[in-house]
């Protein structure tokens, strides 16, 4: 069935991926899911709509929460075969899951969960395998090359590439995200604060204090939230020399 769908969309995917979708489709027929697989005509209609917007051109929406939000499969580009969320209010196409398999496994354990309630692969709060790390680092390297090789890159596309880089960055490489705290794009600065706060990354503390005072408006707020998470994680391990304004 899914072979027919992807043929209509002129997309070729690994057979194992299609088999995973087929198996999940049968389970969805036997049980209600808050994130449901869409009917094929729905997929085609939404894919055509998304193809008109550059940030979504390589994403095929497959699931929906029926509130104008979708879960999509990246079918081309650096993050190929990863799963992301298409929010009708906020643009963010950074990967949430490593693969169709990992997303389906989590979804089938929690059929009554919305996207925000699911335990994601990205960003990861655990140490991943060397093979997974190599895979993610290759993707990050490709995204960085896409940015650096195109000095006239659209701001929105650049922002989405960086969002993906930050989501994919493994715990041991978090230092590479600190320069984004100085980025001129306010959304990049904000997301860098959020990711470093998610990881409770202590080496970023001094820079986050600076952003909480001198950053852009949303960066200041995100930096304060990140600092609160770091302080919570490391309370008693170091002395806070500055009070962060609420």
Buried (B, 14 or more C-beta within 10 A) or exposed (E): EBBEBBEEBEBEBEEEBBEBBEEBEEBBEEEEBBBBBBEBEBBBEBBEEBBEEEBBEBBBBBBBBEEEBBBBBBBEBBBEBBBBBBBEEEBBBBBBBBBBBBBBEBBBEBBEBEBEEBEBBBBBEEEBEEEBBEBBBEBBEBBBEBBEEEEEBEEBBBBBBBBBBBBBBBBEEBEBBBEBBBBEBBBBBBBBBBBBBBBBBBEBBEBBBEBBEEBBEBBBBBBBBBBBBBBEEEEEEEEEEEEBEE
